[in-house]
Amino acid sequence: MPQHSKLIVVANRLPASRTGKGPSARWERSPGGLVSAMEPVLAERGGVWIGWDGGAGPAPRPATVGSLDLRAVGLSRSEVNEYYHGFCNTTLWPLYHDAVINPEFHRSWWDPYLAVNKRFALASARSYRKGSLVWVHDYQLQMVPKLLRDRKPGAKIGFFLHIPFPPDELFAWIPWRSAILRGLLGADVIAFQTQASAENFVRVAKRYTSAEGTERELSFEGRSIRVKACPISIATSEFEKTAALPAVKRRAAEIRKQLAGRTVLLGVDRLDYTKGIPLRLLAYEELLKERTLSANKVVMLQVAVPSREVVPGYEETRREVEQTVGRINGENSQPGKVAVHYFRRSLAREELVAYYLAADVMLVTPLRDGMNLVAKEYVACRSDNTGVLVLSEFAGAARELRRALLVNPRDLETMKKTIVEAVRMKKEDQRMRMAMLRSNVRRHDVHDWSREFLEALAQ
């Protein structure tokens, strides 16, 4: 086995959370695609994961959870509000998602963003040993590559953006645009979910800094920076194995029985204004009102995982979703046959997979999304090649999952027609489409993604 360089993963959140307080406090591994991708790589190479534990106060001591060696970065309460809830999620998040809602630009948020990024860079420098590979993740830490480069000029530093990178017309709004770009250009490899995002970055880097070059390689301050599309995926085999468990299959059959054998439409999303949940519900409501679909024969399940509810826009989205669900059920439900089942909570892996197996139609209709792994998870679980995926053309996954039924979620009439097409699709057509989708998801899983990025970084 070849000798690999040690890996330093730098991400906003640690891959584990602390439960309890004082002497009884302990760490528990968090679920998620990034953890699934990085854990085997860190186990093989050795290294550390630097991140925030999600609380306010001093950083907890280093800890080990499974094969993960954790180094925590502490945030004060004001930094949680101004760096995380403020600049990250009220300025950058909406802007990078095509300004679905108006981003806010407050000068008082920039200094905390920079200060927290410096703290992450310093923690990375402390863990760095000659020959290590440093992999920085996502929009919260865009300044880290340059800040770490200033401390460790010879380090191999990579950056991956999990969300979309906006077109230059939107990125130009940011008062600190040049500083953010210089931060990112401290990396040796900068990767994005789609080629479109990579091209957006190259355009603004050449416009607002002295960077020059092509869509694949930039020259900046005497260094070469590779720019590439590297779409993330899922741990496909893990979902396939879970879907094959007898207990999960029994649970899926139980869910279908409880729903009285109706055709099942399923949505699984964070409760986020970018996910398009209100428009999806509105399309379903209109189909019921027009009697194109009937709640006697079709039912919608919507799982909405609570998210960032202290940030403006999220509470409003929750209120809109819950009012719409109430209105649909008030007008269409009958005893024993509710039109929409709404779950405002996260589901454990096995329960989630049971819902994927129970669903005839998966609705993944974000207004904008970097990738959207739910679409890939549904496909991975459908071992009998049945089921229909309705997918927003504005999700990164649409670039790969071309045999899904692609929709513009803002075009309600077309979305309604597509939902009806999905509900009425013949089994042979379902099998043809799903077989091709499953082949795609199997061909490029999350381990291929991490390997591809790290090979590019090691060059």
N, C-alpha and C positions, 0 to 999 in steps of 0.2 A: 504494500500500500504506500503511495507517495506521501511524503511529509508535507502537510498543509500548514500554511501560515495561520497563526491564531487570529480569531475574529473578535472584533469589538462591535456589538450591535448597539446603536444609539437611537432610541425611540422615545417619544413623549411619555408613554406609559410602560411600566414594567410588565413582564408577562405573568405576574402573580400579584395577588392582593392580600393584604393582612386582615385577619379576622381576630377579634378579641383585643384586649388591652393589657398592658403590663406584662407580667411573667407568663400569662396564658396566651399571649398573642402568638399567632403562627401565620405562615404564608401558605396560600393555596394557589395552585396554577390556574391561570385564567384561560378560558377557551378563546379560540380565534385562529384565523388562517395564518397570520404572521407568526404566532407562537408555534403552530404546527410546522411551518416552514423552517424556522430558525433553530428549533430544539435539536433535531438530528444533526444539523450542521455544527452547532456549538458542541454537541457531544463528541463529534468526530474530530473537530479541530482544536477544541479547547477555546476558552475565551470568556468574555463577560458580556452582560446585558446592562446597559446604563439607561435608567429611566426614572420617572416620577411615580410614587405610589398612589397618587390621587388625593392625598390629604394635605392639609395645611400644617406647616410646622417643620421642625428640623428633620433632616433625612434620617431614616432608620439605618441601623448598622447593616453592613454587607451580609448577605444570606445566600444559601444554596437551596434550590427547589428542584429536585430531580437532577437533571444534568445542567441546570441553568444556574450560573453564578451571577448573582444580582448585585448591582451597585446603584443605590438610590440617590437621586438628586432631590433636595428639599425645596419647597416653595412656601413663601409666606402667604397669609390669607389675602393680602392686597395683590400679590402676584398671581394667585389663583384667579382673582377677579379681573385683573388688568391684562395679564399675559394670556391666560387660557380662555376665560369667558369673553374677554374683551378683544384683544388683537387677533387671536387665533380664530375665534368662532363668531365674532361679530364683524370683523373686518375681512380677514382672508377667506374664511369658509364661504360666505355668500358670493364674494367677488369671484373666486375660483370656480364657482358653480354658476357661471354666466349671470351673476347678479340677479338670481331668482328673487331675492328680496334685496333692498338697498343695503350695501355695506356701509358701516359707519367708520369714519376716520377721526380718531381722537389723538391729538399729539401726546397726551398723557399716557397712552398705551404703548407707544413705541419704545420708550426707555425700559419698561419692565420686560418687553419682548427681547430686547437686546441683552438685558442683564441675565435673564434665564438662559438664553442661548450661550452666553459666556460661561455660565455655571456648568452647562452640559459639556462645553468644549474643554473646560478645565478638568472635569471628571474623566473625560475621554483621554486627555493628555496624561493623567496620572496612571491610567490603566495601560497606556500604550507601551509596547516593547518593540524594538527594532524588528521589522519584518511583519508586524501585525497588519491585518486588513481592517479598516474602519468603515462600517456601513451605517450611514445616517438615514433616518426615515422621516419623511413627510413634512407638511407645511408648517408645523409648529417649530421646526428646527432648521430653517433655511439659512441661518447665519452661521451654524456650527462648522460647515466645511472650511470657510475662510478663517474663522477664529481658531480652529484647531491647526490649520495650515500655518498660521502665524507662530504657533508654539512648536509644531513638529513639521518643519518644511519638507522633509523627505517622506512623510507618511503617505500610504496609499489610502485615499479617501473616496468612498462612493456615496452617492445620494440617490434615493428613490422617492418619487412623489406618488402617493397612493391616490390622490384626487386629481381632477383635471387641471391642466395649466391653461389659463385663459388666453384668448386672443389679445393681440397688442392693444386693440381699442379699449379693452377693459383693464388690462394690467397697467396701462398708462395712467389710470386714476390714482394709483397708490403714490402718496407723497414720498415714500421711502423706496421707490422702485429701483433706483440704481444701487442703493445699499443692499437690498435683497438679492439682486442679481450678482453683485460682487461676492456676497456670501455664498451663493450656490456655486459660483465659478471657482471657489476654493477646492472643489472636488476634482478628481481625475476622471470619474465616470458619473454622468447624470442621466438617470433613466426615468421613463414615464410609462404610463399605462398604454398610450396609443401613439402612433406616429404623428397624429395631428397635434397632440400636446407637445411632443418633442420639437416639431416645427414652430409652434407658437413661441417656445422658449428661445430657440435660436434667433428668431426675428427680433424679439425684444432685447436679447443680450447684445446683438449687433447694433441695435438702435440706441440703447441707453448706457452702454459701456464701450470700451475700446476693443471689445472682442471682435475677431474676424474669423472667417472660415466658411465651412459648408454645413449642410444639415446634419452631418454625422460627426464633424470634428471642428472644434473652435480653438483658436489660439488667443491666449489672454495673459498678459504680463509675463511673457516668456515661457509659458506652459501650454501643453496641449490637453484639451478636455474632450473626451468622447461623449457624444450625446446619442441616446438610443431609445427605441421603444422596447419595453420588456414587460408584457402584460402578465399580471399576477394570476394565479389559478388556485385551485383547492387541493387538499389531500384526497384525491379521487378514490383511492383504494379504501381509505377509512370510511368514507360515506357508503361505498358499495358493501363493505363488510357489515356496517351498522344496518343497512337496509335489508340485508339477508338474515338478520337475527330473527328467530321464531317469535320472540316476545314483541319485537317491533312490528312484524307482520300481523300478529294478533291484535296489537293496539290499532293498527291502521284499519283492520276489518271492523273493529269495535267503533271507531270514529265514523266510518261509513254507515254502519248500522244505526248509530245514534242520529245520523242526519237523514234517516228514512230513505236511503237509497237514491238521493237526489244527485245531480251533477254538481261536483264541488269545484268552486273557484277559490283559489288561495292567494293571499298576499302576505309576505313576511318582510317587514321593513323596520328600521329604526324610525321612531316617531319624529321625523325630520321634514322640514318644508321642501327639501329637494326631492323627496321620494314620490311625489305625485299622488299621495293617498286620496286627498279630497276629490281630485278629478276622476280617479278610478271609481270611487264610490258614486260619483255623480253619473258616470256612464252607466253603471249598473242600475241606479235608480231610474234613469230615463228608460232603459230597456224594460224594466218592470212596469213603469207607468204606461208605456206604449203597448204593453202586453206582448212584446216580442219574446220576452222570457217570463216565466212564472215562478214565483217563490215556492210553488208546489213541486216544481221539478228541478229548480236550480237554487243553490245556496252559496253565499260568499262567506269565507272565513278570512278575517283580517287580524294578523298578529302584528301589533305595534309595540316595539320595544322602547321603553322610556329613554329619553336622551336629552341631556343639556337643557333641562326645563327652566333653568334660571336665565337662559339666554333669550333676549327678545326674539319673537317669531316662533319659538318652539311651543310656548304655552298657547299662543293663538292657533297654531296648527292643531294641537290637541283638542282645543275647544271646537274648532271647525269639524274635525273628524268625528268627534263624539256627538255633536249636534246632527250631523248628516246620518250617522248610524241610527240615532234615535228616530229621526224623521222617516227613514226607510222602513225601519221595523214597525213604527206606528201605523204606517199606511199599507204595509204588505204582509205582515206576519199573521199566522193563524195559530191556534193552540197546537203545540207540538211541532210547528214548522216556522222557525224564526228565519227571516230573510237574510240577516247578516249576523254572524257570530263574531264579536269583537273581543280580542284579548289584549289588554294593555300590560304586557309582561313579557319577559324572555322565556323561552322554552329550553329545557335540557336537550342535549344532542339527540338522544333516542326518541324523545317525544316529538322533536322537530322533524326527524326523518319519518316518523309515523305519519305526520301530516303531509309530508311530501308524497308518501306512498298513497295516501287517501285522496289526494287532489287530482281531479281530471284535467284542470287547467291551472297553470301557474301564471299569475299576473305580476310582472316585474316592469313597472312603468314609471321610473323616475324622470323628473324634468331634466336632470343632469346627474351623471354618476361617473366616477373615475373608471370603475370596472363593474361592480355588482356581482358578488360571489354567490348570492342566493340563486341566481339563474343557473349557475354551474352546479350548485349542490342539488337542485331539483333534477337536473339531467342525469347526474351521477347515480341518483337513487332509483331511476326508472329502468330496472334491469329487464323488464318485459317489453321495453320500447313503446309503451303506451304513454298517453299524456301529451298535452300541448303546452308549449311555452310561448306566452305573449310577452314580447320584450321591447322596451323603449329603444328607439334608434339613437337616443342620447345617452345610453349606457355604454361604457367601454366594451362590455361583453358583446354588444351587437356587431363589433368588428370581426369577432370569431364565430359567434353562434348564428350564422346566416340562415340556417334552416328553421329558426324560430319564426313566429309571425311578428314581424317588426311593425311598430306603430309610432306615430307622433302623439304623445300623451295629451298635447294641447288641442289636437284635432278630435273633438269628442265624437263627431259623427262617424269618422273612420274607426275610432277606437271601439265604438259600439258594434259596428259591422264586424270588426276583427274578433271581438269577444263571442259574437254569435257564430262566426266561422269556427272558432275553437271549440265551442260547445257542441257543434253539429258535425265536426270532422269525423270521417269514417276511420275505423281502426287501421285499415291498411295504409291510409295516408299518415296517420299518427306514427305508425311503426317505421315508415320510410324516413320521415323527418327526424324522429327521435334517435334512430340508429345512427344517422349522420351526426347529430349533435353529440351523442355519447362517444363516438369515435374521436371527435374533436377534443372533448374534455379529457378523455383518456390519453390522448397523444401528448398533451402538454399539461402536466400537473404542477403543483406548487414546488415540488422538489426540483423539477426541471427549471422553474423560474429562478430559484435561489442559486442553482448551479450555474445557469447562464450568466447571471449578474456577477457572481464572484469570479468566474473565469475571465470575464471582461476586465474586472478590477485588477486581477493578478497579473495581467499582461504588462 
